[in-house]
Amino acid sequence: MKIDLKKIHIGELIEKGVAESGIQMSRICSFLKCNENDVKEMYNAKKLDTELLLRWSKLLEYDFFRLYSQHLILYSSNSTVQKRVGERKKTTLPEFRKNIYTKEILDFILEMIESGEKTKQQVIEEYRIPKTTLYKWIGKYRS
């Protein structure tokens, strides 16, 4: 499933996931404790409550939250990047690795280079992908 990370319509993505999985509506309604109309409303929703999204992630065995974290990795502004590189604030929130490159990110980056939308150097600078990592991807996935 190809996903546009600029425009995340979570309901549509869930509906596609349900279609691909073949899960019956009765099982969905039972798992989510709702009725068929509620499920159809969720398919039309551009956003969902996090607890509900977690239940969908479990039911469909797909991490829908990762779509949003990939969006943050790919589309954060350069000023945000510069703040991260400089002085880091102390926080009590859990910290995660910043660069988790999934297949979707990898395909997105390589497509931009192949289409001529961005040069390798632009990708390296804009998305903070190490030069060696980018060239490994090109060698491994586009040879």
N, C-alpha and C positions, 0 to 999 in steps of 0.2 A: 504494500500500500504506500503510494507516494504521498507525502504530506507537505503542504505549504506551511513552513514554520513562521511565516510572517502573519498569516491569517489563520488562527486556530479556531475552528468551529467544533467544539468538543462533542456536541450532540451528533453531528454528522459522522464524526470519526467513530463514536460508540456504535452508531447504527451500522456502519461498515464492518466493524469488528463483530457485531452480532451476526450479520449476514455471513461472514466468513466462517464463524465458529459453528453455526447451525444450532445454537442453543434455542430451545423452545421458549415461547413467550410465557408459558405457565411457570417454567423454572425461573425465568428472569423475575417475574412478579413475586414468586415465593421468596427468592433470595433477597430482593430489594424491599419486600413488604409493601408492595404497591399494586395498582391495577394497570391494565393494558393502556388506558388513556394517559396515565402518569408517565409510562414508558415512552409513549409517542410524543408527549410534551418534552421529555428529556432529549429525544432525538432532534427536536427543533431548537433546543436551547444552545445559545452560544457559550454559556458558562453554567457551571454546576457547583453546588456546595462541595467543599473538599471531602467531607465524610461520605457523601454520595459517590464522588469520583473514586474514592478509595474502594468502595464496594464494587463499582464497575470494574476497576482494575483487578480486583481479586476474581470476580466472576469470569472475566474474559482473559485472565492471565496475561495482561498487558499493562505496562507502566505508563498510564496516561499523564502522570505528573512529569515524566521525562520530556514530554513535548514542550512544556513550559520552561524547564531548565535549559533545554537546548536553545529555545528562543532567547533566553537571557545570555547564553554563551555567545550566540551568533550575532545578536543585535544590540548588545550593550554599547553605549556611546563611548567614544575614546576618552572623554573626561572621566568616566567611571573607571576605565582601565587605568588611567594615569593615577587616580586616587588609590587603586589597589596596589599598584607598583610602589608607590611611595609609602607613607606612614600607614600602618594597619591599626585600626581601632581594636581595642580589647572588646570581646563579646562573650556572653554566656550562651549564645546560640550555638548549636552544633556547626562545625565547619566541615566542608566537603572539598574534595579535590576540585579545582576550577575547571580543569580540562579533561572532561570525560567525552572522548570521541566515539560516538555511536556510528553505526552504519549509515544512518540518515545524514549525520553531519558530514561524514566522509564523502558520501555521494554528492551532497550539496556542494561541497568545496571543489571536488574534482570536476563536477559539471560546469561550475563557473569558469574554471581554468580552460576546459576543453571548448566551451562555447566562445571563449575570448572575452567574456564579460569582465573578468579580472585577470591580471597577470599573477604569476607565482609570487612575485615580490609584494604585490598588493594584498594577497591572501595572507602572507606571512605577517605583514604589518597590521592589517585590520583585525584579523582574528587571533593574533598572538600564537600562531601555530609555529613551533620550531621548524627551521628550514630542513633539518634532517628528517623530521617526522613527515613533512610534506613530500619530500623526495622518496621516502620509503613507500608512502601510499601510492605515488605515481608509478613507481617500479612494480609494486605488488599487484595493484588493482587495475592498472591501465596499460600493461605491457602487451 
